[in-house]
Amino acid sequence: MADLHKNNKVDYESIAESEQFKHFMKEKRRFTVPMTVFFLIFYFLLPICTSYTTFLNTPAFGDISWVWIFAVAQFVMTWVLCTIYVRKANSFDEKVEAIIHDQIKKGGKA
Amino acid sequence: MDPIVVFLFIAIVILTLVITYFAAKNTKSTGDFYTAGGGLTGWQNGLAIAGDYLSAASFLGIAGAIALNGFDGFFYSIGFLIAYLVVLFLVAEPLRNLGKYTLADMIHSRFDSKKVRGAAALSTITIVLFYMIAQLVGAGALIQLLFHIDYWIAVLIVGVMMTIYVLFGGMIATSWVQITKAVLLMAGMVIMAFLVLWKFDFNIAAMFTEVKTATSHGAAYLEPGLKYDDPLGTISLMIALVLGTAGLPHILMRFFTVKDAKTARSSVITATWTIGIFYILTLFLGFGAAIYVGQNEILAANSGGNMAAPLLAEALGGNILFAFISAVAFATILAVVAGLVLSGASAFAHDIYGQIIKKGKATDREQMLAARYASLAVSVLSIILALGAQSLNVAFLVSLAFCIAASANLPVILYTIYWKRFNTTGAISAVLFGLISALVLVSMSPSVFSPEAGAALFVGNPIFPLENPALVSVPLGFLGGYLGTIYSKEQDLKRYAEVKVKAHIGNRE
């Protein structure tokens, strides 16, 4: 693997300024930011609800109360978001290849 | 001592030494030593991440915490798991794209300053030492209980074993010991959870009904608030758990043992599934231990509840299962401390010696020697510290390590990848603000000062009310980075363009 700081042949500034890259970053942000905000809120809702309210202590199924359902929902959310992330990241990979093809290879760098 | 226990322990030790022997033959370059030459596949690295993460503290500690505190013990499982979403969404791929061996390498891709590298190495070493002492103290206590040998002998056994793995086998041995252990640990967990559920004819609701009357807490056992009754304290702990993982040096190092961002991604997925299933199972273990071992028995064996899982194994499957689970716990401790030694050594040998003192001009042979000497030094230092720290509370040390990781490392990582204006001064101040505020606040907290004699290090009233200061120290880390950046005029937009492109599309040079 090439060292990060040597032979700086690729013109990163022009890639960063390109519409293609900007569009890619925007799309990536539109995915990552709402997802991150969502899982952090979902996560912190648990200790906030258990600390300041008691409504989660009402039974849901037999002796299993809602707080356990909420806790297990955190696990389910993690796995679902993981799966969504992989799907989305795979589609981003294709766009990355396109950027590399158009920006770097066209720029004379093999 | 039961011959089966001894036999299984020796079998595990021999297995890990065989792994180390073969790994040593393949450890030729510095890259092999630190990152297994970047040659692990996604699932291998995922299992190794899971292995690094499922330390004795989470295997023995969480099972015990659930057995003793019911729902409040489960808070740890949730925090530790969701932490992987932070890693996956924000850190894993850019980190893999920018770094080489260490966290400091990644920050260095944007800032050339040696001070930045020094600050990052300093926080890495601090976190590693706290985490390591916690693991060694826990290991000593466990082995002392299992074998009825003195604490210092127990610490020495673990210490010598971990030094052998790292010194001879480097990251290749450490990774394979980690993978082997992760598989054994999952097998042990599944068997125990299956046996517990079997007793209830696989009716989970029946288990909840049973556990409601099994402990002295009654119905309160199934409700939150048994242990964490202070709202801000609970939230502060949850912040440290969810944000700390993305800053732990031995976890971050795991993203350099794969060849590209795509493999880093798939390893996080494997890790998240493995860890998630593991933590769900801790619930059955904790409840099982509360029902079949009983809280008094668990407390009698160890006041921290750390023996809940091995005792449950004994209650469910007799001597053989007890021996197996204890041997797995032993392997767990060995594997985790080996990973820690490696990340500590990389900060000393690669960052401080190789890059700051030798200015990146050390030959590969010199770097290898330095890495081995540093591993030896980190090992010896942490063994000595652990020998003196027997009476310290292990959970406190672990949560402190998470808090420093969240306060000192996470802000600088996120700013480096995502903030255009960020600069050298900001990077240094982010690390130092986070590190110092975490350390200072903890030293004034109820973990260090307690009015009750013997409950904490010193007798006295705590100045700062929270046991885990993450609620204050994490924002201070971010604030430090912001202020440092704003007060310095320096700015390198060209370099950021490079970092931004590399972070998101990979390093294509």
Chai-1 contact restraints between the chains, C-beta under 6 A:
chainA,res_idxA,chainB,res_idxB,connection_type,confidence,min_distance_angstrom,max_distance_angstrom,comment,restraint_id
A,A2,B,E509,contact,1.0,0.0,6.0,A-B,restraint_1
A,L4,B,S109,contact,1.0,0.0,6.0,A-B,restraint_2
A,Y12,B,A497,contact,1.0,0.0,6.0,A-B,restraint_3
A,Y12,B,E498,contact,1.0,0.0,6.0,A-B,restraint_4
A,Y12,B,V501,contact,1.0,0.0,6.0,A-B,restraint_5
A,E13,B,K494,contact,1.0,0.0,6.0,A-B,restraint_6
A,E13,B,A497,contact,1.0,0.0,6.0,A-B,restraint_7
A,I15,B,V501,contact,1.0,0.0,6.0,A-B,restraint_8
A,A16,B,A497,contact,1.0,0.0,6.0,A-B,restraint_9
A,A16,B,K500,contact,1.0,0.0,6.0,A-B,restraint_10
A,A16,B,V501,contact,1.0,0.0,6.0,A-B,restraint_11
A,T32,B,F89,contact,1.0,0.0,6.0,A-B,restraint_12
A,T36,B,F89,contact,1.0,0.0,6.0,A-B,restraint_13
A,F39,B,L85,contact,1.0,0.0,6.0,A-B,restraint_14
A,Y43,B,I82,contact,1.0,0.0,6.0,A-B,restraint_15
A,P47,B,T234,contact,1.0,0.0,6.0,A-B,restraint_16
A,P47,B,I235,contact,1.0,0.0,6.0,A-B,restraint_17
A,P47,B,M238,contact,1.0,0.0,6.0,A-B,restraint_18
A,T50,B,P224,contact,1.0,0.0,6.0,A-B,restraint_19
A,S51,B,P231,contact,1.0,0.0,6.0,A-B,restraint_20
A,S51,B,T234,contact,1.0,0.0,6.0,A-B,restraint_21
A,N57,B,E223,contact,1.0,0.0,6.0,A-B,restraint_22
A,F61,B,A205,contact,1.0,0.0,6.0,A-B,restraint_23
A,G62,B,A205,contact,1.0,0.0,6.0,A-B,restraint_24
A,D63,B,F208,contact,1.0,0.0,6.0,A-B,restraint_25
A,D63,B,T209,contact,1.0,0.0,6.0,A-B,restraint_26
A,D63,B,K212,contact,1.0,0.0,6.0,A-B,restraint_27
A,I64,B,A205,contact,1.0,0.0,6.0,A-B,restraint_28
A,I64,B,F208,contact,1.0,0.0,6.0,A-B,restraint_29
A,V67,B,P224,contact,1.0,0.0,6.0,A-B,restraint_30
A,A71,B,F74,contact,1.0,0.0,6.0,A-B,restraint_31
A,A71,B,I78,contact,1.0,0.0,6.0,A-B,restraint_32
A,Q74,B,I78,contact,1.0,0.0,6.0,A-B,restraint_33
A,F75,B,G276,contact,1.0,0.0,6.0,A-B,restraint_34
A,T78,B,L81,contact,1.0,0.0,6.0,A-B,restraint_35
A,T78,B,L85,contact,1.0,0.0,6.0,A-B,restraint_36
A,T78,B,G276,contact,1.0,0.0,6.0,A-B,restraint_37
A,L81,B,L85,contact,1.0,0.0,6.0,A-B,restraint_38
A,C82,B,I269,contact,1.0,0.0,6.0,A-B,restraint_39
A,C82,B,T272,contact,1.0,0.0,6.0,A-B,restraint_40
A,Y85,B,L88,contact,1.0,0.0,6.0,A-B,restraint_41
A,A89,B,R265,contact,1.0,0.0,6.0,A-B,restraint_42
A,V96,B,I505,contact,1.0,0.0,6.0,A-B,restraint_43
A,I99,B,I505,contact,1.0,0.0,6.0,A-B,restraint_44
